[in-house]
Amino acid sequence: MTTLHSNVLVIDSCPEIQSRIVEDAQRRECSIITPPDPSAARATIDLAAPDLAITDRLLPEGLGRALPKAQHRLLGDLAERPEGRPADYRVSLGSDLSDVPRVVSWLLRTTAGTLPEIQRLHMRGALHELLLNAVEHGTLELGFQMKQRALAEGRYEAVLRRRVAESRFKDRRITIQVYDEKEVKRLTYCIIDEGKGFMWRRFLTRSPDAGRTAALSGRGIFLARSFFPSLTYNDRGNEVTITVPFA
């Protein structure tokens, strides 16, 4: 069994939900931290420094939203409906590209587990590409030309390590918010990075028959939009949204 995180903090106002989360984490061979009550959670998170925090977004005094912000690696908060699919879910990650595949797997398992397999396959490809873009081009501001040059010279990993260590990049976060909009039967995924953004309009209007270099630049966006034509960016270009219909 693969262990995703060694130390997991779980705090939920519903004992039954907390028990289910704890059981799942224990099956993954994680060390579980369960504060006795929400008021103790803030002190616990500072002392224990867990790798992952799973919290109820509806905890009193705004703790469900505040606690995850104290984390430094992979973290999430969750409000779960009785039928099992979350109504609102948030996870954030830093600049480690190795976290992207497991974040995507976690998102699919947690938010889209009841969807058809082909739809989840499309979501995996789209979310993976959009998160890679958010880390490389958003968080680390690694431009296309710079990336291609580093790859050609075999320096890509070294360039990543150097930029991750820079003070202006190392504390940046990427936030993924998921909204289960049952009234209109759709899931909405919003990925927000803390970078400068980019000129995204030219990628959404590009023809599939563009030249080779142009086709490589923006390939992830083209792939994601081919699966989800609803893909949109905010004006700045540091926030991308896709919507996924469900029956």
SEPABA-501078 format. One record per residue (C-alpha): x, y, z; residue in three letters. Coordinates in steps of 0.2 Angstrom, whole numbers, plus 5000, padded with zeros to 4 digits. Layout:
! residues N
px:X py:Y pz:Z code:ALA $
...
! end
This chain:
! residues 247
px:5000 py:5000 pz:5000 code:MET $
px:5007 py:5017 pz:4995 code:THR $
px:5008 py:5030 pz:5009 code:THR $
px:5004 py:5047 pz:5003 code:LEU $
px:5008 py:5057 pz:5019 code:HIS $
px:5016 py:5052 pz:5035 code:SER $
px:5007 py:5064 pz:5048 code:ASN $
px:4989 py:5068 pz:5045 code:VAL $
px:4979 py:5080 pz:5056 code:LEU $
px:4960 py:5076 pz:5056 code:VAL $
px:4947 py:5088 pz:5064 code:ILE $
px:4929 py:5087 pz:5060 code:ASP $
px:4914 py:5092 pz:5070 code:SER $
px:4905 py:5076 pz:5065 code:CYS $
px:4912 py:5061 pz:5074 code:PRO $
px:4906 py:5049 pz:5061 code:GLU $
px:4914 py:5058 pz:5047 code:ILE $
px:4930 py:5060 pz:5057 code:GLN $
px:4930 py:5042 pz:5061 code:SER $
px:4929 py:5037 pz:5042 code:ARG $
px:4943 py:5049 pz:5037 code:ILE $
px:4954 py:5042 pz:5051 code:VAL $
px:4950 py:5024 pz:5046 code:GLU $
px:4955 py:5028 pz:5028 code:ASP $
px:4971 py:5037 pz:5033 code:ALA $
px:4976 py:5022 pz:5044 code:GLN $
px:4974 py:5010 pz:5030 code:ARG $
px:4987 py:5021 pz:5020 code:ARG $
px:4999 py:5018 pz:5035 code:GLU $
px:4998 py:5036 pz:5040 code:CYS $
px:5001 py:5043 pz:5058 code:SER $
px:4985 py:5051 pz:5064 code:ILE $
px:4983 py:5067 pz:5074 code:ILE $
px:4966 py:5071 pz:5081 code:THR $
px:4964 py:5087 pz:5092 code:PRO $
px:4951 py:5085 pz:5105 code:PRO $
px:4941 py:5100 pz:5099 code:ASP $
px:4942 py:5113 pz:5086 code:PRO $
px:4949 py:5126 pz:5098 code:SER $
px:4964 py:5115 pz:5101 code:ALA $
px:4967 py:5112 pz:5082 code:ALA $
px:4977 py:5128 pz:5079 code:ARG $
px:4990 py:5125 pz:5093 code:ALA $
px:4991 py:5106 pz:5087 code:THR $
px:4995 py:5111 pz:5069 code:ILE $
px:5009 py:5122 pz:5075 code:ASP $
px:5017 py:5109 pz:5087 code:LEU $
px:5014 py:5094 pz:5076 code:ALA $
px:5017 py:5101 pz:5059 code:ALA $
px:5007 py:5088 pz:5050 code:PRO $
px:5010 py:5084 pz:5031 code:ASP $
px:4991 py:5085 pz:5028 code:LEU $
px:4977 py:5093 pz:5036 code:ALA $
px:4959 py:5087 pz:5033 code:ILE $
px:4946 py:5099 pz:5041 code:THR $
px:4928 py:5103 pz:5040 code:ASP $
px:4926 py:5120 pz:5031 code:ARG $
px:4911 py:5123 pz:5043 code:LEU $
px:4921 py:5123 pz:5059 code:LEU $
px:4917 py:5137 pz:5071 code:PRO $
px:4926 py:5154 pz:5071 code:GLU $
px:4932 py:5151 pz:5053 code:GLY $
px:4944 py:5137 pz:5058 code:LEU $
px:4940 py:5126 pz:5044 code:GLY $
px:4946 py:5139 pz:5031 code:ARG $
px:4960 py:5146 pz:5042 code:ALA $
px:4969 py:5130 pz:5048 code:LEU $
px:4975 py:5124 pz:5030 code:PRO $
px:4984 py:5141 pz:5027 code:LYS $
px:4996 py:5137 pz:5041 code:ALA $
px:5003 py:5122 pz:5031 code:GLN $
px:5018 py:5121 pz:5021 code:HIS $
px:5016 py:5106 pz:5009 code:ARG $
px:5000 py:5097 pz:5004 code:LEU $
px:4984 py:5101 pz:5013 code:LEU $
px:4966 py:5101 pz:5011 code:GLY $
px:4949 py:5105 pz:5019 code:ASP $
px:4933 py:5096 pz:5016 code:LEU $
px:4914 py:5098 pz:5020 code:ALA $
px:4906 py:5081 pz:5016 code:GLU $
px:4887 py:5079 pz:5013 code:ARG $
px:4878 py:5063 pz:5020 code:PRO $
px:4878 py:5055 pz:5003 code:GLU $
px:4897 py:5055 pz:5002 code:GLY $
px:4902 py:5067 pz:4989 code:ARG $
px:4909 py:5084 pz:4995 code:PRO $
px:4899 py:5100 pz:4992 code:ALA $
px:4915 py:5110 pz:4993 code:ASP $
px:4933 py:5105 pz:4993 code:TYR $
px:4949 py:5114 pz:4993 code:ARG $
px:4967 py:5108 pz:4991 code:VAL $
px:4983 py:5118 pz:4990 code:SER $
px:5001 py:5113 pz:4985 code:LEU $
px:5017 py:5121 pz:4983 code:GLY $
px:5030 py:5120 pz:4969 code:SER $
px:5035 py:5102 pz:4970 code:ASP $
px:5030 py:5094 pz:4953 code:LEU $
px:5030 py:5077 pz:4960 code:SER $
px:5015 py:5081 pz:4971 code:ASP $
px:5004 py:5084 pz:4955 code:VAL $
px:4999 py:5066 pz:4950 code:PRO $
px:4994 py:5061 pz:4968 code:ARG $
px:4984 py:5078 pz:4970 code:VAL $
px:4975 py:5074 pz:4954 code:VAL $
px:4972 py:5056 pz:4960 code:SER $
px:4966 py:5062 pz:4977 code:TRP $
px:4954 py:5075 pz:4969 code:LEU $
px:4946 py:5062 pz:4957 code:LEU $
px:4944 py:5049 pz:4971 code:ARG $
px:4936 py:5062 pz:4983 code:THR $
px:4926 py:5073 pz:4971 code:THR $
px:4922 py:5062 pz:4955 code:ALA $
px:4922 py:5044 pz:4961 code:GLY $
px:4904 py:5041 pz:4955 code:THR $
px:4907 py:5048 pz:4937 code:LEU $
px:4909 py:5036 pz:4922 code:PRO $
px:4927 py:5030 pz:4920 code:GLU $
px:4929 py:5039 pz:4903 code:ILE $
px:4924 py:5055 pz:4911 code:GLN $
px:4937 py:5053 pz:4925 code:ARG $
px:4950 py:5048 pz:4912 code:LEU $
px:4947 py:5065 pz:4903 code:HIS $
px:4947 py:5074 pz:4920 code:MET $
px:4964 py:5066 pz:4925 code:ARG $
px:4972 py:5072 pz:4909 code:GLY $
px:4965 py:5089 pz:4910 code:ALA $
px:4969 py:5092 pz:4928 code:LEU $
px:4986 py:5085 pz:4927 code:HIS $
px:4991 py:5097 pz:4912 code:GLU $
px:4983 py:5112 pz:4921 code:LEU $
px:4991 py:5109 pz:4937 code:LEU $
px:5008 py:5107 pz:4928 code:LEU $
px:5006 py:5123 pz:4920 code:ASN $
px:5001 py:5131 pz:4936 code:ALA $
px:5017 py:5125 pz:4944 code:VAL $
px:5029 py:5128 pz:4930 code:GLU $
px:5022 py:5144 pz:4922 code:HIS $
px:5012 py:5151 pz:4936 code:GLY $
px:5021 py:5148 pz:4953 code:THR $
px:5039 py:5146 pz:4946 code:LEU $
px:5036 py:5158 pz:4931 code:GLU $
px:5046 py:5146 pz:4920 code:LEU $
px:5043 py:5153 pz:4902 code:GLY $
px:5041 py:5141 pz:4887 code:PHE $
px:5057 py:5146 pz:4879 code:GLN $
px:5067 py:5144 pz:4896 code:MET $
px:5059 py:5127 pz:4899 code:LYS $
px:5063 py:5120 pz:4881 code:GLN $
px:5081 py:5127 pz:4882 code:ARG $
px:5083 py:5118 pz:4899 code:ALA $
px:5076 py:5102 pz:4893 code:LEU $
px:5087 py:5102 pz:4878 code:ALA $
px:5103 py:5105 pz:4888 code:GLU $
px:5098 py:5092 pz:4901 code:GLY $
px:5096 py:5106 pz:4915 code:ARG $
px:5078 py:5105 pz:4918 code:TYR $
px:5078 py:5097 pz:4935 code:GLU $
px:5092 py:5109 pz:4941 code:ALA $
px:5083 py:5124 pz:4935 code:VAL $
px:5067 py:5118 pz:4944 code:LEU $
px:5077 py:5116 pz:4960 code:ARG $
px:5085 py:5133 pz:4959 code:ARG $
px:5069 py:5142 pz:4956 code:ARG $
px:5060 py:5132 pz:4970 code:VAL $
px:5074 py:5138 pz:4982 code:ALA $
px:5072 py:5157 pz:4977 code:GLU $
px:5063 py:5167 pz:4990 code:SER $
px:5051 py:5175 pz:4978 code:ARG $
px:5044 py:5158 pz:4973 code:PHE $
px:5046 py:5146 pz:4988 code:LYS $
px:5031 py:5151 pz:4998 code:ASP $
px:5019 py:5152 pz:4984 code:ARG $
px:5004 py:5141 pz:4984 code:ARG $
px:4992 py:5134 pz:4971 code:ILE $
px:4974 py:5132 pz:4976 code:THR $
px:4961 py:5120 pz:4969 code:ILE $
px:4943 py:5123 pz:4973 code:GLN $
px:4930 py:5111 pz:4968 code:VAL $
px:4911 py:5115 pz:4969 code:TYR $
px:4898 py:5102 pz:4968 code:ASP $
px:4883 py:5111 pz:4960 code:GLU $
px:4869 py:5099 pz:4962 code:LYS $
px:4856 py:5111 pz:4956 code:GLU $
px:4863 py:5112 pz:4939 code:VAL $
px:4872 py:5095 pz:4939 code:LYS $
px:4890 py:5100 pz:4937 code:ARG $
px:4906 py:5100 pz:4946 code:LEU $
px:4917 py:5116 pz:4944 code:THR $
px:4936 py:5115 pz:4946 code:TYR $
px:4945 py:5131 pz:4949 code:CYS $
px:4965 py:5131 pz:4949 code:ILE $
px:4972 py:5147 pz:4956 code:ILE $
px:4991 py:5151 pz:4956 code:ASP $
px:5001 py:5166 pz:4963 code:GLU $
px:5010 py:5170 pz:4948 code:GLY $
px:5010 py:5185 pz:4936 code:LYS $
px:4998 py:5176 pz:4924 code:GLY $
px:5000 py:5175 pz:4905 code:PHE $
px:4992 py:5180 pz:4889 code:MET $
px:4980 py:5166 pz:4887 code:TRP $
px:4968 py:5172 pz:4874 code:ARG $
px:4980 py:5167 pz:4859 code:ARG $
px:4980 py:5149 pz:4866 code:PHE $
px:4961 py:5147 pz:4866 code:LEU $
px:4960 py:5154 pz:4848 code:THR $
px:4974 py:5144 pz:4841 code:ARG $
px:4970 py:5131 pz:4827 code:SER $
px:4975 py:5113 pz:4829 code:PRO $
px:4985 py:5115 pz:4813 code:ASP $
px:4997 py:5127 pz:4821 code:ALA $
px:5016 py:5125 pz:4818 code:GLY $
px:5026 py:5113 pz:4828 code:ARG $
px:5034 py:5125 pz:4840 code:THR $
px:5017 py:5134 pz:4843 code:ALA $
px:5009 py:5117 pz:4845 code:ALA $
px:5021 py:5113 pz:4859 code:LEU $
px:5018 py:5129 pz:4868 code:SER $
px:5001 py:5128 pz:4875 code:GLY $
px:4999 py:5109 pz:4872 code:ARG $
px:4992 py:5107 pz:4890 code:GLY $
px:4978 py:5120 pz:4887 code:ILE $
px:4973 py:5113 pz:4871 code:PHE $
px:4972 py:5095 pz:4878 code:LEU $
px:4962 py:5101 pz:4893 code:ALA $
px:4950 py:5112 pz:4882 code:ARG $
px:4947 py:5097 pz:4870 code:SER $
px:4940 py:5088 pz:4884 code:PHE $
px:4931 py:5102 pz:4892 code:PHE $
px:4926 py:5116 pz:4880 code:PRO $
px:4920 py:5126 pz:4895 code:SER $
px:4938 py:5130 pz:4900 code:LEU $
px:4940 py:5148 pz:4905 code:THR $
px:4953 py:5160 pz:4912 code:TYR $
px:4952 py:5176 pz:4922 code:ASN $
px:4958 py:5192 pz:4914 code:ASP $
px:4975 py:5190 pz:4923 code:ARG $
px:4978 py:5172 pz:4917 code:GLY $
px:4982 py:5165 pz:4935 code:ASN $
px:4965 py:5156 pz:4937 code:GLU $
px:4958 py:5143 pz:4926 code:VAL $
px:4941 py:5135 pz:4928 code:THR $
px:4933 py:5119 pz:4920 code:ILE $
px:4916 py:5113 pz:4923 code:THR $
px:4911 py:5094 pz:4922 code:VAL $
px:4893 py:5089 pz:4920 code:PRO $
px:4886 py:5074 pz:4929 code:PHE $
px:4870 py:5064 pz:4927 code:ALA $
! end
